[in-house]
Amino acid sequence: MVSTPTRTRGKEPRDGKAKAGQAKGKQPTGLRGHLRNFWDGVEGKGKAPNSSTYYLILGCALALTAIGIMMVLSASSVEAISEGKSPYGDAMKQAMFGAMGLIGMYAISRTNVNWMKKLSWWGLGSVIVLLVLVQVFGRSVNGNKNWIDLGGVTLQPSEIAKLALCIWIAAVLARKEKLLHRWWHVIIPVIPGAGLVIVLVMLGNDLGTVIVIAVIVAAGLFFAGVPTRMLLIAGAVAAVGATVATASSSNRICRITSWLGNASTACTEQFDFTFQSTNGMYGLAQGSWTGLGLGQSRQKYNWLPEAHNDFIFAIIGEELGLVGTIVVLVLFAILGIAIFRVVIRQTDPFQRTLAGGIMVWLLGQASMNMAVVTQLLPVIGVPLPFISYGGSALVMSLCGVGVVLSLARGQLPAQHRPRLLPRRFSKTARKRK
């Protein structure tokens, strides 16, 4: 008697469904599942690279720059009139530097940024020379000696140093990719080079820029793949150095004590940081939900020092209300998410470290500025990227965005890369016609 084989065709789908059900059951549910889905959306997992990231970065940078020019006009006009100047002077300068920055951003975004590797040492050397010249021939504004006049143009080399350090650190650490588990290769030459820049900036009493540069160095080491234990030790050493630097200056001590609310009479008379931060909070409080209206700020009438610069976020809150501040926060958040997507998709160590450094620079500085205005941090003199008045800062920020745009564009297939003009206007299309 011949036995017939058992039919198993009907079991295969059931087995497949069971396995699918098991795999589906392993996925986290509830709050953990929602958080996982949210993070996957931030990273853009499961999605092929497309031009949306490119346009998100570009759109946010342009929107923040436009808001900055508008708010500089509003915040600076009253003081300019009181000094007998044109109320449009500062805004026109900001618009001019914005145009220069956009040209630089576009030019960099259309190139392969690997050419920056060859010029990284020259860039760092040029920045160090300019910082030395600042200490010799520079001029001081509000106690900070950061500016130098070159042919009728005022330049702030410390802003150039931020982008130059991002490029230099990325180039150096990329060459040492396989040696970063050794202390000596992590320290040399990154720490001495960055330390020299920090010392030169510190000589100009610009504590805010020193903190931003230190954050850029930490970001470069992190994205280059330096072991966590080395980062923790370096962070502890940096914290000790920051404590010593703060304790050695009466100006910095007064910033801390004023923030904590127990400033001495000498601090209040010599460095009245409480006056500035308090009036910044008054501006935010007066703005309420929808603001007093564009151009209707009261604090800009010589009540709030640096209203068009470090404390411009307070003017935004006063004139545009909570809604306006949330718009600015959302734009920076979208910019950060889009740049983060570019960072995590990089396989080249130089490009990953460079994009990560620029991301931390722009978002870290923006966070510090808004934290200072809302009294979450002591007054440290950090401008708001793209928005605060300052030509060097605006041009360098836009050039940094240009670097990230170049990397985002390089991740796309050639046929999907963003063009300056629609395809029908290209030379190839005209020849075919």
C-alpha distance (Angstrom), angle and dihedral (degrees) to the residues before:
residue distance angle dihedral
M1 . . .
V2 3.81 . .
S3 3.79 116.0 .
T4 3.78 116.9 -138.6
P5 3.81 117.3 -128.4
T6 3.78 116.5 -105.8
R7 3.81 113.3 -105.0
T8 3.78 111.3 -121.3
R9 3.77 100.0 167.3
G10 3.76 91.6 96.8
K11 3.80 92.6 53.2
E12 3.78 97.2 56.1
P13 3.78 96.8 74.4
R14 3.79 91.2 46.1
D15 3.81 90.3 50.8
G16 3.78 90.3 47.5
K17 3.78 91.7 50.4
A18 3.77 90.5 48.5
K19 3.78 92.1 52.3
A20 3.79 90.8 46.9
G21 3.77 89.8 49.6
Q22 3.80 90.9 50.3
A23 3.79 91.9 49.0
K24 3.78 90.2 47.3
G25 3.77 90.8 48.6
K26 3.80 91.2 56.4
Q27 3.77 91.8 62.3
P28 3.82 112.7 101.9
T29 3.77 116.1 -104.3
G30 3.78 135.3 -162.0
L31 3.79 119.8 21.0
R32 3.79 92.5 -15.8
G33 3.79 90.9 54.0
H34 3.80 92.7 49.0
L35 3.80 90.9 49.4
R36 3.81 90.7 49.1
N37 3.81 91.5 49.9
F38 3.79 90.6 47.4
W39 3.82 92.4 51.0
D40 3.80 91.5 46.5
G41 3.78 87.7 53.1
V42 3.81 91.3 50.5
E43 3.79 91.1 51.1
G44 3.80 92.2 42.8
K45 3.81 93.0 -128.6
G46 3.76 117.1 -178.0
K47 3.79 92.2 20.3
A48 3.77 124.8 107.6
P49 3.80 113.7 -125.8
N50 3.79 110.3 -88.4
S51 3.76 137.5 173.3
S52 3.83 93.7 -98.1
T53 3.82 91.4 87.8
Y54 3.81 90.0 51.3
Y55 3.79 92.8 51.6
L56 3.81 93.4 43.8
I57 3.81 90.3 56.9
L58 3.79 92.5 44.2
G59 3.80 94.4 45.2
C60 3.80 95.2 48.3
A61 3.82 92.4 47.9
L62 3.80 91.8 49.9
A63 3.81 93.0 45.4
L64 3.81 93.5 49.6
T65 3.81 91.2 47.3
A66 3.82 91.3 50.9
I67 3.82 91.0 48.6
G68 3.80 89.0 49.2
I69 3.81 94.4 53.8
M70 3.80 90.8 47.0
M71 3.81 93.8 48.8
V72 3.82 93.6 44.3
L73 3.80 87.8 56.0
S74 3.78 91.0 50.7
A75 3.81 97.3 42.3
S76 3.82 98.8 43.5
S77 3.80 102.7 39.3
V78 3.82 97.6 82.3
E79 3.80 96.4 50.2
A80 3.81 90.1 43.9
I81 3.81 91.0 54.6
S82 3.82 91.4 47.6
E83 3.81 88.7 54.2
G84 3.80 92.9 48.9
K85 3.83 94.5 -107.3
S86 3.78 132.3 126.2
P87 3.81 112.2 -82.2
Y88 3.81 88.6 -138.2
G89 3.81 96.6 50.8
D90 3.80 100.3 96.1
A91 3.80 93.4 39.8
M92 3.81 91.8 51.3
K93 3.80 90.5 50.5
Q94 3.80 90.3 48.8
A95 3.81 90.3 49.6
M96 3.80 90.9 49.4
F97 3.79 92.5 51.5
G98 3.79 88.8 44.1
A99 3.81 89.2 56.8
M100 3.81 90.1 49.3
G101 3.79 90.3 49.3
L102 3.81 92.0 49.7
I103 3.80 90.6 52.0
G104 3.81 90.0 50.5
M105 3.80 91.2 45.5
Y106 3.80 92.3 51.9
A107 3.81 94.1 45.4
I108 3.83 92.6 50.5
S109 3.81 93.5 43.7
R110 3.81 91.2 58.4
T111 3.81 94.3 55.2
N112 3.79 136.7 69.9
V113 3.79 104.0 -103.6
N114 3.81 92.7 -146.4
W115 3.82 87.1 92.4
M116 3.80 86.6 72.5
K117 3.80 90.0 70.8
K118 3.80 90.9 70.5
L119 3.80 93.0 50.2
S120 3.82 97.9 41.1
W121 3.83 95.7 99.0
W122 3.81 92.0 43.1
G123 3.80 89.7 50.1
L124 3.80 93.1 50.8
G125 3.81 91.5 46.4
S126 3.80 91.6 50.7
V127 3.81 91.2 50.2
I128 3.82 91.8 50.6
V129 3.82 90.6 50.4
L130 3.81 90.9 50.5
L131 3.80 91.7 48.1
V132 3.81 90.0 52.0
L133 3.82 90.0 49.6
V134 3.80 89.0 52.0
Q135 3.80 90.2 59.0
V136 3.82 90.5 49.1
F137 3.81 104.8 37.3
G138 3.81 103.8 7.8
R139 3.77 127.3 116.9
S140 3.78 128.3 -126.6
V141 3.81 125.6 -127.5
N142 3.81 120.6 -173.1
G143 3.79 90.7 -16.1
N144 3.82 95.3 -51.4
K145 3.79 118.1 111.0
N146 3.79 101.6 -157.5
W147 3.79 108.2 120.3
I148 3.78 133.8 84.9
D149 3.81 128.8 -174.9
L150 3.80 114.6 -131.1
G151 3.79 115.0 180.0
G152 3.79 94.4 -29.3
V153 3.82 93.1 -46.1
T154 3.80 119.5 109.7
L155 3.79 111.1 -137.3
Q156 3.80 130.1 -169.9
P157 3.83 106.6 -155.6
S158 3.81 93.0 -172.9
E159 3.83 88.6 69.4
I160 3.80 90.9 51.2
A161 3.81 88.1 49.7
K162 3.82 91.1 64.2
L163 3.80 95.1 61.7
A164 3.80 92.8 35.8
L165 3.81 90.8 54.5
C166 3.82 91.8 48.6
I167 3.80 89.6 55.3
W168 3.81 96.5 41.1
I169 3.81 95.9 47.1
A170 3.81 91.1 47.5
A171 3.82 92.2 49.6
V172 3.83 94.5 47.4
L173 3.80 96.7 45.0
A174 3.81 93.0 44.2
R175 3.81 89.7 59.8
K176 3.82 89.6 50.6
E177 3.79 95.8 45.3
K178 3.82 94.5 128.3
L179 3.81 94.1 42.7
L180 3.80 100.8 52.3
H181 3.81 92.4 104.2
R182 3.80 88.3 72.2
W183 3.78 119.6 82.3
W184 3.76 95.9 -140.9
H185 3.80 95.1 55.4
V186 3.81 91.5 47.4
I187 3.79 93.4 50.9
I188 3.83 99.6 40.8
P189 2.99 120.2 97.2
V190 3.82 101.2 -11.9
I191 3.81 99.4 65.5
P192 3.85 97.3 44.6
G193 3.82 92.3 44.7
A194 3.79 95.1 47.3
G195 3.80 90.5 39.5
L196 3.80 91.1 56.8
V197 3.80 90.4 52.7
I198 3.81 91.0 47.9
V199 3.81 92.2 50.2
L200 3.82 92.5 50.1
V201 3.81 91.5 48.8
M202 3.81 90.9 45.6
L203 3.81 89.5 55.1
G204 3.79 86.1 63.4
N205 3.85 90.1 54.6
D206 3.80 92.7 -119.1
L207 3.81 100.4 144.8
G208 3.80 94.4 166.9
T209 3.81 94.5 57.4
V210 3.82 90.3 46.0
I211 3.81 90.0 56.4
V212 3.81 91.8 48.3
I213 3.82 91.6 49.8
A214 3.82 90.6 49.2
V215 3.82 89.2 52.2
I216 3.82 90.2 50.0
V217 3.82 90.6 53.1
A218 3.81 91.3 49.1
A219 3.82 90.7 48.9
G220 3.80 91.4 50.1
L221 3.80 91.7 52.8
F222 3.81 91.7 46.7
F223 3.80 97.9 49.6
A224 3.81 91.6 42.6
G225 3.80 88.9 62.1
V226 3.80 103.1 -107.8
P227 3.86 109.7 168.8
T228 3.81 115.5 -94.2
R229 3.79 94.9 -121.5
M230 3.80 90.3 57.8
L231 3.80 90.4 50.2
L232 3.80 91.5 51.1
I233 3.79 92.7 50.1
A234 3.81 91.3 46.4
G235 3.81 89.5 49.3
A236 3.80 91.2 52.3
V237 3.80 91.3 50.2
A238 3.82 90.6 48.1
A239 3.82 90.6 50.1
V240 3.80 90.8 53.2
G241 3.81 90.5 48.4
A242 3.81 91.6 49.3
T243 3.80 90.8 50.3
V244 3.80 91.8 51.4
A245 3.81 91.8 46.5
T246 3.81 90.9 50.1
A247 3.79 94.3 47.5
S248 3.80 91.5 50.1
S249 3.81 94.3 61.0
S250 3.79 127.4 63.2
N251 3.81 89.6 -157.2
R252 3.82 92.2 58.4
I253 3.80 93.0 43.3
C254 3.80 89.5 53.4
R255 3.80 90.3 51.7
I256 3.80 90.3 55.7
T257 3.80 96.4 43.0
S258 3.81 92.1 46.2
W259 3.79 89.5 52.6
L260 3.81 91.4 49.1
G261 3.81 90.4 49.6
N262 3.80 98.9 -118.9
A263 3.80 102.4 95.7
S264 3.78 116.3 156.0
T265 3.80 123.4 -119.6
A266 3.81 90.3 -106.5
C267 3.80 90.5 55.4
T268 3.78 92.2 48.3
E269 3.79 92.7 50.5
Q270 3.80 96.8 43.9
F271 3.83 103.3 30.8
D272 3.80 111.2 20.2
F273 3.80 98.3 -172.1
T274 3.80 90.4 149.8
F275 3.81 90.2 65.5
Q276 3.81 92.5 56.6
S277 3.79 97.6 44.6
T278 3.82 92.9 43.3
N279 3.80 92.9 52.5
G280 3.80 89.1 47.6
M281 3.80 88.9 57.0
Y282 3.80 90.0 46.6
G283 3.79 88.5 56.7
L284 3.80 92.7 51.0
A285 3.81 91.1 46.6
Q286 3.80 94.0 50.0
G287 3.80 91.2 51.2
S288 3.81 92.2 61.6
W289 3.83 112.9 170.7
T290 3.82 104.5 -30.3
G291 3.81 103.1 16.0
L292 3.76 134.5 -125.4
G293 3.78 92.4 -78.8
L294 3.80 133.9 -88.1
G295 3.80 109.6 -58.1
Q296 3.82 93.3 10.2
S297 3.83 99.0 103.8
R298 3.79 116.0 138.4
Q299 3.80 97.7 -167.9
K300 3.81 92.3 63.9
Y301 3.82 89.3 68.5
N302 3.81 89.9 95.7
W303 3.81 92.0 -71.2
L304 3.81 98.1 104.0
P305 3.84 115.8 51.8
E306 3.82 114.8 -139.2
A307 3.81 90.5 12.9
H308 3.82 92.3 160.2
N309 3.78 94.6 41.3
D310 3.81 128.4 34.8
F311 3.84 94.6 2.2
I312 3.78 99.5 42.5
F313 3.81 89.4 114.9
A314 3.83 87.8 67.5
I315 3.82 89.9 55.3
I316 3.80 89.6 49.9
G317 3.79 89.5 53.3
E318 3.81 92.6 46.5
E319 3.80 97.1 48.0
L320 3.81 101.1 31.4
G321 3.79 99.0 26.7
L322 3.77 128.4 -147.7
V323 3.79 88.5 -38.7
G324 3.81 91.5 60.8
T325 3.80 93.8 47.6
I326 3.81 90.8 49.1
V327 3.81 90.1 51.7
V328 3.81 89.4 54.7
L329 3.81 91.4 46.7
V330 3.81 91.9 49.3
L331 3.81 91.8 49.7
F332 3.81 91.1 52.3
A333 3.83 90.2 45.4
I334 3.81 92.5 52.0
L335 3.79 90.2 45.8
G336 3.81 89.9 51.8
I337 3.81 94.0 48.3
A338 3.80 92.2 48.4
I339 3.81 93.4 48.7
F340 3.81 89.9 45.8
R341 3.81 89.4 56.8
V342 3.79 88.9 53.7
V343 3.81 91.0 49.6
I344 3.82 97.9 50.8
R345 3.81 92.5 48.4
Q346 3.79 93.7 56.1
T347 3.78 117.2 106.7
D348 3.80 96.8 176.4
P349 3.85 109.8 85.9
F350 3.81 93.6 -143.5
Q351 3.79 93.7 52.7
R352 3.81 93.7 42.8
T353 3.81 93.4 50.3
L354 3.81 92.3 44.1
A355 3.81 94.4 50.4
G356 3.81 91.8 44.0
G357 3.79 92.4 51.0
I358 3.81 92.5 50.5
M359 3.81 91.2 47.4
V360 3.81 93.2 52.4
W361 3.82 91.4 43.2
L362 3.82 95.8 54.6
L363 3.79 98.8 36.9
G364 3.80 95.0 38.2
Q365 3.79 92.3 51.5
A366 3.80 91.8 46.4
S367 3.81 90.8 50.3
M368 3.80 92.1 49.5
N369 3.80 92.7 49.5
M370 3.79 93.9 50.6
A371 3.81 90.9 43.8
V372 3.81 90.0 54.0
V373 3.81 92.7 50.0
T374 3.82 91.4 49.3
Q375 3.84 90.8 46.0
L376 3.79 94.4 -115.0
L377 3.82 87.2 123.1
P378 3.81 132.6 27.5
V379 3.79 118.7 -97.7
I380 3.82 105.6 -80.2
G381 3.80 103.2 157.8
V382 3.81 104.1 -113.2
P383 3.84 118.3 156.7
L384 3.81 122.0 -135.5
P385 3.85 107.9 -109.4
F386 3.83 115.6 -110.6
I387 3.83 91.8 -0.6
S388 3.81 111.1 57.1
Y389 3.80 118.2 82.3
G390 3.79 113.2 -95.3
G391 3.79 131.4 108.0
S392 3.81 99.5 -149.8
A393 3.80 92.5 47.7
L394 3.81 93.5 48.8
V395 3.81 95.1 46.9
M396 3.82 93.0 47.7
S397 3.80 92.9 46.4
L398 3.80 91.7 52.2
C399 3.81 91.3 46.2
G400 3.81 88.4 52.0
V401 3.80 88.6 53.3
G402 3.80 88.0 49.7
V403 3.81 89.7 58.3
V404 3.81 91.2 52.4
L405 3.82 90.9 46.4
S406 3.79 89.3 54.0
L407 3.80 90.4 52.9
A408 3.82 92.1 46.2
R409 3.78 90.7 49.4
G410 3.81 91.7 48.8
Q411 3.82 91.0 57.3
L412 3.81 91.9 62.7
P413 3.81 128.4 82.3
A414 3.80 112.0 -99.4
Q415 3.81 93.3 -108.4
H416 3.82 91.9 53.5
R417 3.79 99.1 47.4
P418 3.81 114.5 119.3
R419 3.79 114.7 -102.4
L420 3.78 130.8 -152.6
L421 3.83 90.4 -130.0
P422 3.81 130.4 26.2
R423 3.79 114.7 -89.9
R424 3.81 93.5 -107.6
F425 3.83 89.9 65.3
S426 3.82 95.1 51.9
K427 3.80 121.8 112.8
T428 3.80 92.0 -112.9
A429 3.80 92.0 55.3
R430 3.82 92.2 48.8
K431 3.82 91.2 50.3
R432 3.78 91.1 52.0
K433 3.77 90.5 52.5
